[in-house]
Amino acid sequence: MAAGATFDNVVEMVTYHVTGANVGEFSESQQPLTIPHLALFMKVKNCYFTKEFPTWTGVGITSLFTPGLIVEIKCTAVIDH
């Protein structure tokens, strides 16, 4: 990671997950949004964050700017010097 940080230095993580839903097709009877890759994402995340987990906010979105991407991750780390 940048500036000598490790995953143990991460204190906050925000992830944006593509749901594949089309907002224009919303109706009262629509099923709740699902994130098909979320279970796999959590399994991989748990491999890297092995100590105390950072706070984590996961957001379901309809798309990312770059076509084909399914997740965007933003982490904030604190390094004591």
mmCIF file of the N, C-alpha and C atoms, coordinates in Angstrom:
data_MODEL
# 
_entry.id   MODEL 
# 
loop_
_atom_site.group_PDB 
_atom_site.id 
_atom_site.type_symbol 
_atom_site.label_atom_id 
_atom_site.label_alt_id 
_atom_site.label_comp_id 
_atom_site.label_asym_id 
_atom_site.label_entity_id 
_atom_site.label_seq_id 
_atom_site.pdbx_PDB_ins_code 
_atom_site.Cartn_x 
_atom_site.Cartn_y 
_atom_site.Cartn_z 
_atom_site.occupancy 
_atom_site.B_iso_or_equiv 
_atom_site.pdbx_formal_charge 
_atom_site.auth_seq_id 
_atom_site.auth_comp_id 
_atom_site.auth_asym_id 
_atom_site.auth_atom_id 
_atom_site.pdbx_PDB_model_num 
ATOM 1   N N  . MET A 1 1  ? 0.839   -1.179  0.000   1.00 0.00 ? 1  MET A N  1 
ATOM 2   C CA . MET A 1 1  ? 0.000   0.000   0.000   1.00 0.00 ? 1  MET A CA 1 
ATOM 3   C C  . MET A 1 1  ? 0.886   1.245   0.000   1.00 0.00 ? 1  MET A C  1 
ATOM 4   N N  . ALA A 1 2  ? 0.284   2.377   -0.235  1.00 0.00 ? 2  ALA A N  1 
ATOM 5   C CA . ALA A 1 2  ? 1.017   3.634   -0.356  1.00 0.00 ? 2  ALA A CA 1 
ATOM 6   C C  . ALA A 1 2  ? 1.581   4.105   0.976   1.00 0.00 ? 2  ALA A C  1 
ATOM 7   N N  . ALA A 1 3  ? 2.708   4.791   0.920   1.00 0.00 ? 3  ALA A N  1 
ATOM 8   C CA . ALA A 1 3  ? 3.332   5.470   2.066   1.00 0.00 ? 3  ALA A CA 1 
ATOM 9   C C  . ALA A 1 3  ? 3.645   4.534   3.223   1.00 0.00 ? 3  ALA A C  1 
ATOM 10  N N  . GLY A 1 4  ? 3.891   3.283   2.940   1.00 0.00 ? 4  GLY A N  1 
ATOM 11  C CA . GLY A 1 4  ? 4.271   2.347   3.987   1.00 0.00 ? 4  GLY A CA 1 
ATOM 12  C C  . GLY A 1 4  ? 3.122   1.801   4.808   1.00 0.00 ? 4  GLY A C  1 
ATOM 13  N N  . ALA A 1 5  ? 1.907   2.046   4.409   1.00 0.00 ? 5  ALA A N  1 
ATOM 14  C CA . ALA A 1 5  ? 0.742   1.538   5.139   1.00 0.00 ? 5  ALA A CA 1 
ATOM 15  C C  . ALA A 1 5  ? 0.519   0.070   4.806   1.00 0.00 ? 5  ALA A C  1 
ATOM 16  N N  . THR A 1 6  ? -0.107  -0.625  5.727   1.00 0.00 ? 6  THR A N  1 
ATOM 17  C CA . THR A 1 6  ? -0.532  -2.003  5.490   1.00 0.00 ? 6  THR A CA 1 
ATOM 18  C C  . THR A 1 6  ? -2.044  -2.059  5.699   1.00 0.00 ? 6  THR A C  1 
ATOM 19  N N  . PHE A 1 7  ? -2.633  -3.203  5.460   1.00 0.00 ? 7  PHE A N  1 
ATOM 20  C CA . PHE A 1 7  ? -4.068  -3.342  5.681   1.00 0.00 ? 7  PHE A CA 1 
ATOM 21  C C  . PHE A 1 7  ? -4.421  -3.151  7.153   1.00 0.00 ? 7  PHE A C  1 
ATOM 22  N N  . ASP A 1 8  ? -3.465  -3.386  8.052   1.00 0.00 ? 8  ASP A N  1 
ATOM 23  C CA . ASP A 1 8  ? -3.706  -3.172  9.482   1.00 0.00 ? 8  ASP A CA 1 
ATOM 24  C C  . ASP A 1 8  ? -3.871  -1.686  9.815   1.00 0.00 ? 8  ASP A C  1 
ATOM 25  N N  . ASN A 1 9  ? -3.413  -0.785  8.930   1.00 0.00 ? 9  ASN A N  1 
ATOM 26  C CA . ASN A 1 9  ? -3.531  0.660   9.155   1.00 0.00 ? 9  ASN A CA 1 
ATOM 27  C C  . ASN A 1 9  ? -4.862  1.237   8.661   1.00 0.00 ? 9  ASN A C  1 
ATOM 28  N N  . VAL A 1 10 ? -5.631  0.444   7.946   1.00 0.00 ? 10 VAL A N  1 
ATOM 29  C CA . VAL A 1 10 ? -6.892  0.935   7.385   1.00 0.00 ? 10 VAL A CA 1 
ATOM 30  C C  . VAL A 1 10 ? -7.925  1.083   8.500   1.00 0.00 ? 10 VAL A C  1 
ATOM 31  N N  . VAL A 1 11 ? -8.510  2.289   8.588   1.00 0.00 ? 11 VAL A N  1 
ATOM 32  C CA . VAL A 1 11 ? -9.513  2.562   9.619   1.00 0.00 ? 11 VAL A CA 1 
ATOM 33  C C  . VAL A 1 11 ? -10.919 2.717   9.033   1.00 0.00 ? 11 VAL A C  1 
ATOM 34  N N  . GLU A 1 12 ? -11.000 2.949   7.715   1.00 0.00 ? 12 GLU A N  1 
ATOM 35  C CA . GLU A 1 12 ? -12.301 3.109   7.079   1.00 0.00 ? 12 GLU A CA 1 
ATOM 36  C C  . GLU A 1 12 ? -12.243 2.579   5.658   1.00 0.00 ? 12 GLU A C  1 
ATOM 37  N N  . MET A 1 13 ? -13.304 1.901   5.249   1.00 0.00 ? 13 MET A N  1 
ATOM 38  C CA . MET A 1 13 ? -13.404 1.409   3.880   1.00 0.00 ? 13 MET A CA 1 
ATOM 39  C C  . MET A 1 13 ? -14.825 1.670   3.374   1.00 0.00 ? 13 MET A C  1 
ATOM 40  N N  . VAL A 1 14 ? -14.911 2.232   2.165   1.00 0.00 ? 14 VAL A N  1 
ATOM 41  C CA . VAL A 1 14 ? -16.193 2.434   1.497   1.00 0.00 ? 14 VAL A CA 1 
ATOM 42  C C  . VAL A 1 14 ? -16.114 1.690   0.177   1.00 0.00 ? 14 VAL A C  1 
ATOM 43  N N  . THR A 1 15 ? -17.097 0.845   -0.090  1.00 0.00 ? 15 THR A N  1 
ATOM 44  C CA . THR A 1 15 ? -17.108 0.094   -1.343  1.00 0.00 ? 15 THR A CA 1 
ATOM 45  C C  . THR A 1 15 ? -18.408 0.366   -2.084  1.00 0.00 ? 15 THR A C  1 
ATOM 46  N N  . TYR A 1 16 ? -18.288 0.462   -3.397  1.00 0.00 ? 16 TYR A N  1 
ATOM 47  C CA . TYR A 1 16 ? -19.432 0.700   -4.269  1.00 0.00 ? 16 TYR A CA 1 
ATOM 48  C C  . TYR A 1 16 ? -19.581 -0.533  -5.155  1.00 0.00 ? 16 TYR A C  1 
ATOM 49  N N  . HIS A 1 17 ? -20.719 -1.218  -5.051  1.00 0.00 ? 17 HIS A N  1 
ATOM 50  C CA . HIS A 1 17 ? -20.942 -2.489  -5.739  1.00 0.00 ? 17 HIS A CA 1 
ATOM 51  C C  . HIS A 1 17 ? -22.038 -2.343  -6.790  1.00 0.00 ? 17 HIS A C  1 
ATOM 52  N N  . VAL A 1 18 ? -21.743 -2.762  -8.015  1.00 0.00 ? 18 VAL A N  1 
ATOM 53  C CA . VAL A 1 18 ? -22.721 -2.713  -9.101  1.00 0.00 ? 18 VAL A CA 1 
ATOM 54  C C  . VAL A 1 18 ? -23.755 -3.810  -8.877  1.00 0.00 ? 18 VAL A C  1 
ATOM 55  N N  . THR A 1 19 ? -25.029 -3.410  -8.875  1.00 0.00 ? 19 THR A N  1 
ATOM 56  C CA . THR A 1 19 ? -26.119 -4.367  -8.673  1.00 0.00 ? 19 THR A CA 1 
ATOM 57  C C  . THR A 1 19 ? -26.671 -4.899  -9.980  1.00 0.00 ? 19 THR A C  1 
ATOM 58  N N  . GLY A 1 20 ? -26.478 -4.148  -11.049 1.00 0.00 ? 20 GLY A N  1 
ATOM 59  C CA . GLY A 1 20 ? -27.027 -4.552  -12.339 1.00 0.00 ? 20 GLY A CA 1 
ATOM 60  C C  . GLY A 1 20 ? -28.470 -4.108  -12.526 1.00 0.00 ? 20 GLY A C  1 
ATOM 61  N N  . ALA A 1 21 ? -29.070 -3.474  -11.514 1.00 0.00 ? 21 ALA A N  1 
ATOM 62  C CA . ALA A 1 21 ? -30.453 -3.022  -11.625 1.00 0.00 ? 21 ALA A CA 1 
ATOM 63  C C  . ALA A 1 21 ? -30.529 -1.759  -12.472 1.00 0.00 ? 21 ALA A C  1 
ATOM 64  N N  . ASN A 1 22 ? -31.637 -1.592  -13.149 1.00 0.00 ? 22 ASN A N  1 
ATOM 65  C CA . ASN A 1 22 ? -31.876 -0.398  -13.945 1.00 0.00 ? 22 ASN A CA 1 
ATOM 66  C C  . ASN A 1 22 ? -32.842 0.495   -13.170 1.00 0.00 ? 22 ASN A C  1 
ATOM 67  N N  . VAL A 1 23 ? -32.402 1.666   -12.745 1.00 0.00 ? 23 VAL A N  1 
ATOM 68  C CA . VAL A 1 23 ? -33.226 2.568   -11.937 1.00 0.00 ? 23 VAL A CA 1 
ATOM 69  C C  . VAL A 1 23 ? -34.511 2.936   -12.667 1.00 0.00 ? 23 VAL A C  1 
ATOM 70  N N  . GLY A 1 24 ? -34.465 3.062   -13.981 1.00 0.00 ? 24 GLY A N  1 
ATOM 71  C CA . GLY A 1 24 ? -35.645 3.428   -14.765 1.00 0.00 ? 24 GLY A CA 1 
ATOM 72  C C  . GLY A 1 24 ? -36.735 2.376   -14.735 1.00 0.00 ? 24 GLY A C  1 
ATOM 73  N N  . GLU A 1 25 ? -36.421 1.162   -14.308 1.00 0.00 ? 25 GLU A N  1 
ATOM 74  C CA . GLU A 1 25 ? -37.400 0.079   -14.279 1.00 0.00 ? 25 GLU A CA 1 
ATOM 75  C C  . GLU A 1 25 ? -37.981 -0.146  -12.887 1.00 0.00 ? 25 GLU A C  1 
ATOM 76  N N  . PHE A 1 26 ? -37.818 0.797   -11.966 1.00 0.00 ? 26 PHE A N  1 
ATOM 77  C CA . PHE A 1 26 ? -38.295 0.624   -10.600 1.00 0.00 ? 26 PHE A CA 1 
ATOM 78  C C  . PHE A 1 26 ? -39.816 0.551   -10.562 1.00 0.00 ? 26 PHE A C  1 
ATOM 79  N N  . SER A 1 27 ? -40.327 -0.357  -9.763  1.00 0.00 ? 27 SER A N  1 
ATOM 80  C CA . SER A 1 27 ? -41.766 -0.440  -9.525  1.00 0.00 ? 27 SER A CA 1 
ATOM 81  C C  . SER A 1 27 ? -41.974 -0.863  -8.076  1.00 0.00 ? 27 SER A C  1 
ATOM 82  N N  . GLU A 1 28 ? -43.197 -0.685  -7.587  1.00 0.00 ? 28 GLU A N  1 
ATOM 83  C CA . GLU A 1 28 ? -43.510 -1.027  -6.193  1.00 0.00 ? 28 GLU A CA 1 
ATOM 84  C C  . GLU A 1 28 ? -43.291 -2.511  -5.909  1.00 0.00 ? 28 GLU A C  1 
ATOM 85  N N  . SER A 1 29 ? -43.461 -3.373  -6.894  1.00 0.00 ? 29 SER A N  1 
ATOM 86  C CA . SER A 1 29 ? -43.336 -4.811  -6.685  1.00 0.00 ? 29 SER A CA 1 
ATOM 87  C C  . SER A 1 29 ? -41.918 -5.328  -6.933  1.00 0.00 ? 29 SER A C  1 
ATOM 88  N N  . GLN A 1 30 ? -40.978 -4.433  -7.222  1.00 0.00 ? 30 GLN A N  1 
ATOM 89  C CA . GLN A 1 30 ? -39.612 -4.852  -7.529  1.00 0.00 ? 30 GLN A CA 1 
ATOM 90  C C  . GLN A 1 30 ? -38.961 -5.495  -6.314  1.00 0.00 ? 30 GLN A C  1 
ATOM 91  N N  . GLN A 1 31 ? -38.191 -6.537  -6.547  1.00 0.00 ? 31 GLN A N  1 
ATOM 92  C CA . GLN A 1 31 ? -37.452 -7.219  -5.495  1.00 0.00 ? 31 GLN A CA 1 
ATOM 93  C C  . GLN A 1 31 ? -36.344 -6.316  -4.969  1.00 0.00 ? 31 GLN A C  1 
ATOM 94  N N  . PRO A 1 32 ? -35.897 -6.510  -3.717  1.00 0.00 ? 32 PRO A N  1 
ATOM 95  C CA . PRO A 1 32 ? -34.777 -5.714  -3.201  1.00 0.00 ? 32 PRO A CA 1 
ATOM 96  C C  . PRO A 1 32 ? -33.530 -5.905  -4.072  1.00 0.00 ? 32 PRO A C  1 
ATOM 97  N N  . LEU A 1 33 ? -32.708 -4.869  -4.139  1.00 0.00 ? 33 LEU A N  1 
ATOM 98  C CA . LEU A 1 33 ? -31.478 -4.955  -4.917  1.00 0.00 ? 33 LEU A CA 1 
ATOM 99  C C  . LEU A 1 33 ? -30.566 -6.014  -4.312  1.00 0.00 ? 33 LEU A C  1 
ATOM 100 N N  . THR A 1 34 ? -29.901 -6.754  -5.164  1.00 0.00 ? 34 THR A N  1 
ATOM 101 C CA . THR A 1 34 ? -28.941 -7.746  -4.694  1.00 0.00 ? 34 THR A CA 1 
ATOM 102 C C  . THR A 1 34 ? -27.584 -7.445  -5.312  1.00 0.00 ? 34 THR A C  1 
ATOM 103 N N  . ILE A 1 35 ? -26.547 -7.883  -4.625  1.00 0.00 ? 35 ILE A N  1 
ATOM 104 C CA . ILE A 1 35 ? -25.178 -7.723  -5.113  1.00 0.00 ? 35 ILE A CA 1 
ATOM 105 C C  . ILE A 1 35 ? -24.621 -9.130  -5.279  1.00 0.00 ? 35 ILE A C  1 
ATOM 106 N N  . PRO A 1 36 ? -24.676 -9.671  -6.506  1.00 0.00 ? 36 PRO A N  1 
ATOM 107 C CA . PRO A 1 36 ? -24.312 -11.065 -6.735  1.00 0.00 ? 36 PRO A CA 1 
ATOM 108 C C  . PRO A 1 36 ? -22.914 -11.451 -6.249  1.00 0.00 ? 36 PRO A C  1 
ATOM 109 N N  . HIS A 1 37 ? -21.958 -10.541 -6.308  1.00 0.00 ? 37 HIS A N  1 
ATOM 110 C CA . HIS A 1 37 ? -20.572 -10.867 -5.961  1.00 0.00 ? 37 HIS A CA 1 
ATOM 111 C C  . HIS A 1 37 ? -20.234 -10.560 -4.497  1.00 0.00 ? 37 HIS A C  1 
ATOM 112 N N  . LEU A 1 38 ? -21.216 -10.152 -3.686  1.00 0.00 ? 38 LEU A N  1 
ATOM 113 C CA . LEU A 1 38 ? -20.919 -9.687  -2.324  1.00 0.00 ? 38 LEU A CA 1 
ATOM 114 C C  . LEU A 1 38 ? -20.306 -10.776 -1.435  1.00 0.00 ? 38 LEU A C  1 
ATOM 115 N N  . ALA A 1 39 ? -20.798 -12.001 -1.505  1.00 0.00 ? 39 ALA A N  1 
ATOM 116 C CA . ALA A 1 39 ? -20.239 -13.078 -0.680  1.00 0.00 ? 39 ALA A CA 1 
ATOM 117 C C  . ALA A 1 39 ? -18.765 -13.316 -1.012  1.00 0.00 ? 39 ALA A C  1 
ATOM 118 N N  . LEU A 1 40 ? -18.428 -13.333 -2.296  1.00 0.00 ? 40 LEU A N  1 
ATOM 119 C CA . LEU A 1 40 ? -17.032 -13.509 -2.703  1.00 0.00 ? 40 LEU A CA 1 
ATOM 120 C C  . LEU A 1 40 ? -16.195 -12.315 -2.261  1.00 0.00 ? 40 LEU A C  1 
ATOM 121 N N  . PHE A 1 41 ? -16.729 -11.106 -2.420  1.00 0.00 ? 41 PHE A N  1 
ATOM 122 C CA . PHE A 1 41 ? -16.006 -9.906  -1.995  1.00 0.00 ? 41 PHE A CA 1 
ATOM 123 C C  . PHE A 1 41 ? -15.677 -9.986  -0.504  1.00 0.00 ? 41 PHE A C  1 
ATOM 124 N N  . MET A 1 42 ? -16.645 -10.366 0.307   1.00 0.00 ? 42 MET A N  1 
ATOM 125 C CA . MET A 1 42 ? -16.425 -10.444 1.759   1.00 0.00 ? 42 MET A CA 1 
ATOM 126 C C  . MET A 1 42 ? -15.374 -11.505 2.110   1.00 0.00 ? 42 MET A C  1 
ATOM 127 N N  . LYS A 1 43 ? -15.385 -12.611 1.394   1.00 0.00 ? 43 LYS A N  1 
ATOM 128 C CA . LYS A 1 43 ? -14.398 -13.665 1.637   1.00 0.00 ? 43 LYS A CA 1 
ATOM 129 C C  . LYS A 1 43 ? -12.980 -13.152 1.348   1.00 0.00 ? 43 LYS A C  1 
ATOM 130 N N  . VAL A 1 44 ? -12.805 -12.463 0.230   1.00 0.00 ? 44 VAL A N  1 
ATOM 131 C CA . VAL A 1 44 ? -11.491 -11.912 -0.127  1.00 0.00 ? 44 VAL A CA 1 
ATOM 132 C C  . VAL A 1 44 ? -11.097 -10.816 0.857   1.00 0.00 ? 44 VAL A C  1 
ATOM 133 N N  . LYS A 1 45 ? -12.047 -9.932  1.191   1.00 0.00 ? 45 LYS A N  1 
ATOM 134 C CA . LYS A 1 45 ? -11.780 -8.848  2.158   1.00 0.00 ? 45 LYS A CA 1 
ATOM 135 C C  . LYS A 1 45 ? -11.283 -9.421  3.482   1.00 0.00 ? 45 LYS A C  1 
ATOM 136 N N  . ASN A 1 46 ? -11.897 -10.476 3.939   1.00 0.00 ? 46 ASN A N  1 
ATOM 137 C CA . ASN A 1 46 ? -11.511 -11.079 5.219   1.00 0.00 ? 46 ASN A CA 1 
ATOM 138 C C  . ASN A 1 46 ? -10.115 -11.707 5.176   1.00 0.00 ? 46 ASN A C  1 
ATOM 139 N N  . CYS A 1 47 ? -9.618  -12.035 4.003   1.00 0.00 ? 47 CYS A N  1 
ATOM 140 C CA . CYS A 1 47 ? -8.243  -12.540 3.871   1.00 0.00 ? 47 CYS A CA 1 
ATOM 141 C C  . CYS A 1 47 ? -7.219  -11.428 4.092   1.00 0.00 ? 47 CYS A C  1 
ATOM 142 N N  . TYR A 1 48 ? -7.570  -10.198 3.712   1.00 0.00 ? 48 TYR A N  1 
ATOM 143 C CA . TYR A 1 48 ? -6.640  -9.069  3.830   1.00 0.00 ? 48 TYR A CA 1 
ATOM 144 C C  . TYR A 1 48 ? -6.768  -8.339  5.160   1.00 0.00 ? 48 TYR A C  1 
ATOM 145 N N  . PHE A 1 49 ? -7.976  -8.260  5.687   1.00 0.00 ? 49 PHE A N  1 
ATOM 146 C CA . PHE A 1 49 ? -8.194  -7.606  6.982   1.00 0.00 ? 49 PHE A CA 1 
ATOM 147 C C  . PHE A 1 49 ? -8.320  -8.707  8.028   1.00 0.00 ? 49 PHE A C  1 
ATOM 148 N N  . THR A 1 50 ? -7.180  -9.112  8.573   1.00 0.00 ? 50 THR A N  1 
ATOM 149 C CA . THR A 1 50 ? -7.150  -10.268 9.470   1.00 0.00 ? 50 THR A CA 1 
ATOM 150 C C  . THR A 1 50 ? -7.214  -9.894  10.951  1.00 0.00 ? 50 THR A C  1 
ATOM 151 N N  . LYS A 1 51 ? -6.970  -8.643  11.278  1.00 0.00 ? 51 LYS A N  1 
ATOM 152 C CA . LYS A 1 51 ? -7.055  -8.199  12.671  1.00 0.00 ? 51 LYS A CA 1 
ATOM 153 C C  . LYS A 1 51 ? -8.397  -7.499  12.856  1.00 0.00 ? 51 LYS A C  1 
ATOM 154 N N  . GLU A 1 52 ? -8.412  -6.412  13.613  1.00 0.00 ? 52 GLU A N  1 
ATOM 155 C CA . GLU A 1 52 ? -9.658  -5.668  13.768  1.00 0.00 ? 52 GLU A CA 1 
ATOM 156 C C  . GLU A 1 52 ? -10.066 -5.092  12.422  1.00 0.00 ? 52 GLU A C  1 
ATOM 157 N N  . PHE A 1 53 ? -11.311 -5.312  12.066  1.00 0.00 ? 53 PHE A N  1 
ATOM 158 C CA . PHE A 1 53 ? -11.794 -4.803  10.792  1.00 0.00 ? 53 PHE A CA 1 
ATOM 159 C C  . PHE A 1 53 ? -11.997 -3.302  10.873  1.00 0.00 ? 53 PHE A C  1 
ATOM 160 N N  . PRO A 1 54 ? -11.757 -2.572  9.760   1.00 0.00 ? 54 PRO A N  1 
ATOM 161 C CA . PRO A 1 54 ? -12.079 -1.134  9.745   1.00 0.00 ? 54 PRO A CA 1 
ATOM 162 C C  . PRO A 1 54 ? -13.592 -0.962  9.645   1.00 0.00 ? 54 PRO A C  1 
ATOM 163 N N  . THR A 1 55 ? -14.064 0.267   9.887   1.00 0.00 ? 55 THR A N  1 
ATOM 164 C CA . THR A 1 55 ? -15.472 0.519   9.600   1.00 0.00 ? 55 THR A CA 1 
ATOM 165 C C  . THR A 1 55 ? -15.665 0.337   8.103   1.00 0.00 ? 55 THR A C  1 
ATOM 166 N N  . TRP A 1 56 ? -16.824 -0.174  7.717   1.00 0.00 ? 56 TRP A N  1 
ATOM 167 C CA . TRP A 1 56 ? -17.053 -0.492  6.313   1.00 0.00 ? 56 TRP A CA 1 
ATOM 168 C C  . TRP A 1 56 ? -18.466 -0.076  5.926   1.00 0.00 ? 56 TRP A C  1 
ATOM 169 N N  . THR A 1 57 ? -18.565 0.717   4.879   1.00 0.00 ? 57 THR A N  1 
ATOM 170 C CA . THR A 1 57 ? -19.845 1.078   4.303   1.00 0.00 ? 57 THR A CA 1 
ATOM 171 C C  . THR A 1 57 ? -19.888 0.522   2.894   1.00 0.00 ? 57 THR A C  1 
ATOM 172 N N  . GLY A 1 58 ? -20.868 -0.314  2.614   1.00 0.00 ? 58 GLY A N  1 
ATOM 173 C CA . GLY A 1 58 ? -21.062 -0.861  1.274   1.00 0.00 ? 58 GLY A CA 1 
ATOM 174 C C  . GLY A 1 58 ? -22.276 -0.218  0.634   1.00 0.00 ? 58 GLY A C  1 
ATOM 175 N N  . VAL A 1 59 ? -22.122 0.252   -0.607  1.00 0.00 ? 59 VAL A N  1 
ATOM 176 C CA . VAL A 1 59 ? -23.190 0.959   -1.301  1.00 0.00 ? 59 VAL A CA 1 
ATOM 177 C C  . VAL A 1 59 ? -23.500 0.233   -2.607  1.00 0.00 ? 59 VAL A C  1 
ATOM 178 N N  . GLY A 1 60 ? -24.771 -0.061  -2.841  1.00 0.00 ? 60 GLY A N  1 
ATOM 179 C CA . GLY A 1 60 ? -25.192 -0.657  -4.106  1.00 0.00 ? 60 GLY A CA 1 
ATOM 180 C C  . GLY A 1 60 ? -25.460 0.439   -5.127  1.00 0.00 ? 60 GLY A C  1 
ATOM 181 N N  . ILE A 1 61 ? -24.895 0.299   -6.308  1.00 0.00 ? 61 ILE A N  1 
ATOM 182 C CA . ILE A 1 61 ? -25.046 1.296   -7.375  1.00 0.00 ? 61 ILE A CA 1 
ATOM 183 C C  . ILE A 1 61 ? -25.417 0.590   -8.681  1.00 0.00 ? 61 ILE A C  1 
ATOM 184 N N  . THR A 1 62 ? -25.880 1.344   -9.649  1.00 0.00 ? 62 THR A N  1 
ATOM 185 C CA . THR A 1 62 ? -26.276 0.728   -10.919 1.00 0.00 ? 62 THR A CA 1 
ATOM 186 C C  . THR A 1 62 ? -25.130 0.561   -11.897 1.00 0.00 ? 62 THR A C  1 
ATOM 187 N N  . SER A 1 63 ? -24.083 1.411   -11.790 1.00 0.00 ? 63 SER A N  1 
ATOM 188 C CA . SER A 1 63 ? -22.937 1.259   -12.682 1.00 0.00 ? 63 SER A CA 1 
ATOM 189 C C  . SER A 1 63 ? -21.776 2.110   -12.174 1.00 0.00 ? 63 SER A C  1 
ATOM 190 N N  . LEU A 1 64 ? -20.600 1.807   -12.678 1.00 0.00 ? 64 LEU A N  1 
ATOM 191 C CA . LEU A 1 64 ? -19.407 2.616   -12.442 1.00 0.00 ? 64 LEU A CA 1 
ATOM 192 C C  . LEU A 1 64 ? -19.032 3.283   -13.760 1.00 0.00 ? 64 LEU A C  1 
ATOM 193 N N  . PHE A 1 65 ? -18.155 4.280   -13.710 1.00 0.00 ? 65 PHE A N  1 
ATOM 194 C CA . PHE A 1 65 ? -17.781 5.027   -14.906 1.00 0.00 ? 65 PHE A CA 1 
ATOM 195 C C  . PHE A 1 65 ? -17.143 4.137   -15.968 1.00 0.00 ? 65 PHE A C  1 
ATOM 196 N N  . THR A 1 66 ? -16.259 3.235   -15.541 1.00 0.00 ? 66 THR A N  1 
ATOM 197 C CA . THR A 1 66 ? -15.592 2.340   -16.491 1.00 0.00 ? 66 THR A CA 1 
ATOM 198 C C  . THR A 1 66 ? -16.446 1.094   -16.704 1.00 0.00 ? 66 THR A C  1 
ATOM 199 N N  . PRO A 1 67 ? -16.905 0.855   -17.923 1.00 0.00 ? 67 PRO A N  1 
ATOM 200 C CA . PRO A 1 67 ? -17.741 -0.313  -18.200 1.00 0.00 ? 67 PRO A CA 1 
ATOM 201 C C  . PRO A 1 67 ? -17.037 -1.608  -17.815 1.00 0.00 ? 67 PRO A C  1 
ATOM 202 N N  . GLY A 1 68 ? -17.782 -2.531  -17.250 1.00 0.00 ? 68 GLY A N  1 
ATOM 203 C CA . GLY A 1 68 ? -17.240 -3.832  -16.896 1.00 0.00 ? 68 GLY A CA 1 
ATOM 204 C C  . GLY A 1 68 ? -16.777 -3.951  -15.457 1.00 0.00 ? 68 GLY A C  1 
ATOM 205 N N  . LEU A 1 69 ? -16.525 -2.826  -14.791 1.00 0.00 ? 69 LEU A N  1 
ATOM 206 C CA . LEU A 1 69 ? -16.118 -2.890  -13.388 1.00 0.00 ? 69 LEU A CA 1 
ATOM 207 C C  . LEU A 1 69 ? -17.336 -3.203  -12.524 1.00 0.00 ? 69 LEU A C  1 
ATOM 208 N N  . ILE A 1 70 ? -17.132 -3.972  -11.449 1.00 0.00 ? 70 ILE A N  1 
ATOM 209 C CA . ILE A 1 70 ? -18.248 -4.322  -10.577 1.00 0.00 ? 70 ILE A CA 1 
ATOM 210 C C  . ILE A 1 70 ? -18.084 -3.793  -9.154  1.00 0.00 ? 70 ILE A C  1 
ATOM 211 N N  . VAL A 1 71 ? -16.886 -3.298  -8.800  1.00 0.00 ? 71 VAL A N  1 
ATOM 212 C CA . VAL A 1 71 ? -16.691 -2.757  -7.464  1.00 0.00 ? 71 VAL A CA 1 
ATOM 213 C C  . VAL A 1 71 ? -15.624 -1.663  -7.490  1.00 0.00 ? 71 VAL A C  1 
ATOM 214 N N  . GLU A 1 72 ? -15.834 -0.633  -6.676  1.00 0.00 ? 72 GLU A N  1 
ATOM 215 C CA . GLU A 1 72 ? -14.833 0.405   -6.447  1.00 0.00 ? 72 GLU A CA 1 
ATOM 216 C C  . GLU A 1 72 ? -14.599 0.445   -4.949  1.00 0.00 ? 72 GLU A C  1 
ATOM 217 N N  . ILE A 1 73 ? -13.329 0.538   -4.549  1.00 0.00 ? 73 ILE A N  1 
ATOM 218 C CA . ILE A 1 73 ? -12.969 0.490   -3.134  1.00 0.00 ? 73 ILE A CA 1 
ATOM 219 C C  . ILE A 1 73 ? -12.186 1.750   -2.763  1.00 0.00 ? 73 ILE A C  1 
ATOM 220 N N  . LYS A 1 74 ? -12.597 2.378   -1.677  1.00 0.00 ? 74 LYS A N  1 
ATOM 221 C CA . LYS A 1 74 ? -11.894 3.545   -1.148  1.00 0.00 ? 74 LYS A CA 1 
ATOM 222 C C  . LYS A 1 74 ? -11.513 3.247   0.303   1.00 0.00 ? 74 LYS A C  1 
ATOM 223 N N  . CYS A 1 75 ? -10.222 3.335   0.615   1.00 0.00 ? 75 CYS A N  1 
ATOM 224 C CA . CYS A 1 75 ? -9.753  3.067   1.973   1.00 0.00 ? 75 CYS A CA 1 
ATOM 225 C C  . CYS A 1 75 ? -9.041  4.290   2.541   1.00 0.00 ? 75 CYS A C  1 
ATOM 226 N N  . THR A 1 76 ? -9.209  4.491   3.838   1.00 0.00 ? 76 THR A N  1 
ATOM 227 C CA . THR A 1 76 ? -8.489  5.528   4.566   1.00 0.00 ? 76 THR A CA 1 
ATOM 228 C C  . THR A 1 76 ? -7.632  4.831   5.615   1.00 0.00 ? 76 THR A C  1 
ATOM 229 N N  . ALA A 1 77 ? -6.335  5.133   5.610   1.00 0.00 ? 77 ALA A N  1 
ATOM 230 C CA . ALA A 1 77 ? -5.406  4.517   6.558   1.00 0.00 ? 77 ALA A CA 1 
ATOM 231 C C  . ALA A 1 77 ? -4.772  5.591   7.432   1.00 0.00 ? 77 ALA A C  1 
ATOM 232 N N  . VAL A 1 78 ? -4.411  5.212   8.652   1.00 0.00 ? 78 VAL A N  1 
ATOM 233 C CA . VAL A 1 78 ? -3.732  6.100   9.574   1.00 0.00 ? 78 VAL A CA 1 
ATOM 234 C C  . VAL A 1 78 ? -2.392  5.463   9.922   1.00 0.00 ? 78 VAL A C  1 
ATOM 235 N N  . ILE A 1 79 ? -1.317  6.240   9.720   1.00 0.00 ? 79 ILE A N  1 
ATOM 236 C CA . ILE A 1 79 ? 0.035   5.748   10.023  1.00 0.00 ? 79 ILE A CA 1 
ATOM 237 C C  . ILE A 1 79 ? 0.618   6.601   11.125  1.00 0.00 ? 79 ILE A C  1 
ATOM 238 N N  . ASP A 1 80 ? 1.090   5.968   12.195  1.00 0.00 ? 80 ASP A N  1 
ATOM 239 C CA . ASP A 1 80 ? 1.767   6.697   13.282  1.00 0.00 ? 80 ASP A CA 1 
ATOM 240 C C  . ASP A 1 80 ? 3.235   6.798   12.957  1.00 0.00 ? 80 ASP A C  1 
ATOM 241 N N  . HIS A 1 81 ? 3.769   8.025   12.940  1.00 0.00 ? 81 HIS A N  1 
ATOM 242 C CA . HIS A 1 81 ? 5.202   8.224   12.685  1.00 0.00 ? 81 HIS A CA 1 
ATOM 243 C C  . HIS A 1 81 ? 5.831   8.930   13.851  1.00 0.00 ? 81 HIS A C  1 
# 
